Amino acid sequence: MGFLRQEVDSIQLANYILAKVGPMSHLKLQKLIYYTQAWHLAYFKERLIKDDFQAWLHGPVSLKVWKNFKSNENPLLNKIEVEPLAAQSAKAHLAHNLTKDQHQLIDDVLKEYGNRTSYHLECLTHAEKPWMDARKGVGIADKCSNVISTETMATFYRTKAVKQ
């Protein structure tokens, strides 16, 4: 395990989350990756993954993760599972590339948000400043590809952490 915090690949992070939490909808996976990135920005003032998040209708979305896991089935309901080899690879990738503190943060985020429903997570992100700011001027049911500001994410979740 390295001593310097590093970024990891978002697909590896997604596979790790699926291995830890279990099968879930694409919607839920996107929110868990988003919250992992958000809290990493808040605590370490650095990105965990390179991906930007867009303020889509149902909440924050990483386009890279979307393209990797999308299927012809309903992404709001269809359950994504991780293959055992991909799970093992993801765990090894994160163990090799992340510090103990980064790994603990990911596991803490999954402990906090992992048992919540997709809809609950969607409602949470819709009520928070980063997603709302990115969608300013966009109709409630309109498509949107505006990028959610990492600076806004870092500030919002850092402030939220101080209040807890």
C-alpha positions in Angstrom: 0.0 0.0 0.0 1.3 3.4 -0.9 1.8 6.3 1.4 0.6 9.1 -1.0 -3.0 9.4 -1.9 -3.7 8.5 -5.5 -6.6 8.4 -7.9 -8.1 5.1 -8.9 -10.0 4.0 -12.0 -13.7 4.5 -11.6 -14.6 1.1 -13.1 -12.3 -0.6 -10.5 -14.1 1.5 -7.8 -17.5 0.5 -9.1 -16.5 -3.2 -9.1 -15.2 -2.8 -5.5 -18.5 -1.2 -4.4 -20.5 -4.0 -6.1 -18.3 -6.6 -4.4 -18.8 -5.0 -1.0 -22.4 -4.0 -1.1 -23.8 -6.6 -3.6 -25.9 -6.4 -6.7 -27.7 -3.0 -7.2 -29.3 -0.8 -9.8 -27.2 1.5 -12.0 -28.8 4.4 -10.3 -27.6 3.3 -6.8 -24.1 2.5 -8.1 -23.8 6.0 -9.6 -24.8 7.6 -6.3 -22.4 5.5 -4.2 -19.5 6.4 -6.5 -20.6 10.1 -6.4 -20.7 10.1 -2.6 -17.3 8.3 -2.4 -15.8 11.0 -4.6 -17.6 13.8 -2.7 -16.4 12.7 0.7 -12.9 12.1 -0.6 -12.9 15.7 -1.9 -14.2 16.9 1.5 -11.6 15.1 3.6 -8.5 14.9 1.5 -9.1 17.9 -0.9 -8.3 15.6 -3.8 -10.2 13.6 -6.3 -10.5 9.8 -5.8 -11.4 9.2 -9.5 -10.8 11.4 -12.6 -14.4 11.3 -13.7 -16.6 14.4 -13.6 -20.2 13.9 -12.6 -23.0 15.3 -14.8 -26.2 16.5 -13.2 -28.6 14.1 -14.9 -32.3 14.0 -14.2 -32.0 11.2 -11.6 -28.9 12.6 -10.0 -25.1 12.7 -10.5 -23.7 10.4 -13.2 -20.2 9.4 -14.3 -20.4 9.0 -18.0 -17.5 6.5 -18.0 -19.3 4.3 -15.4 -22.6 4.8 -17.3 -21.1 3.6 -20.6 -19.3 0.6 -19.0 -22.4 -0.8 -17.1 -25.3 0.3 -19.3 -27.5 -2.3 -20.8 -30.7 -2.4 -22.8 -32.7 -3.0 -19.7 -34.1 -0.3 -17.4 -31.0 1.2 -15.6 -33.2 2.4 -12.8 -34.3 -1.1 -11.9 -31.9 -3.6 -13.5 -29.4 -5.1 -11.0 -25.7 -5.0 -11.8 -23.6 -7.8 -10.4 -19.8 -8.0 -10.4 -18.0 -11.1 -11.7 -15.8 -12.8 -9.1 -12.6 -12.1 -11.1 -13.5 -8.5 -11.5 -14.3 -8.2 -7.8 -10.9 -9.8 -6.9 -9.1 -7.5 -9.4 -10.9 -4.4 -8.0 -10.0 -5.3 -4.4 -6.3 -5.8 -5.3 -6.2 -2.6 -7.4 -7.6 -0.5 -4.5 -5.4 -2.2 -1.9 -2.3 -1.5 -4.0 -3.1 2.1 -5.0 -4.9 3.6 -2.0 -3.7 4.5 1.5 -5.3 3.0 4.6 -7.2 6.3 5.1 -8.6 6.3 1.6 -9.7 2.7 1.9 -11.3 3.5 5.3 -13.2 6.4 3.8 -14.6 4.3 1.0 -15.7 1.7 3.5 -17.3 4.3 5.7 -19.2 5.8 2.8 -20.5 2.4 1.9 -21.5 1.8 5.5 -23.4 5.1 5.6 -25.1 5.0 2.2 -24.9 1.4 1.0 -28.1 0.1 2.7 -30.2 3.0 1.3 -32.4 2.5 -1.7 -31.7 4.0 -5.1 -34.7 6.4 -4.6 -33.5 7.5 -1.2 -30.0 8.3 -2.6 -31.6 10.1 -5.6 -33.6 12.3 -3.2 -30.5 13.0 -1.1 -28.5 14.2 -4.1 -31.5 16.3 -5.4 -31.7 18.1 -2.1 -27.9 19.0 -2.0 -26.2 22.1 -3.3 -23.7 20.5 -5.8 -26.4 18.9 -8.0 -28.9 21.8 -7.6 -26.3 24.3 -8.6 -25.3 22.3 -11.7 -29.0 22.2 -12.8 -29.7 25.9 -12.3 -31.8 27.1 -15.2 -32.7 23.5 -16.3 -36.3 22.4 -16.2 -37.1 19.8 -13.6 -37.7 17.0 -16.2 -35.2 18.2 -18.8 -32.0 16.4 -19.8 -28.8 17.9 -18.5 -25.2 17.2 -19.0 -23.8 20.1 -16.9 -20.8 19.1 -14.9 -21.1 19.2 -11.1 -18.3 21.4 -9.7 -15.7 19.5 -7.7 -15.1 22.7 -5.8 -18.8 22.9 -4.8 -18.8 19.2 -3.8 -15.7 19.7 -1.6 -17.0 22.8 0.1 -20.5 21.4 0.6 -19.5 18.1 2.1 -16.7 19.6 4.1 -19.2 21.9 5.7 -21.6 19.0 6.2 -18.8 17.0 7.9 -18.1 19.8 10.4 -21.8 19.9 11.4 -21.9 16.2 12.2 
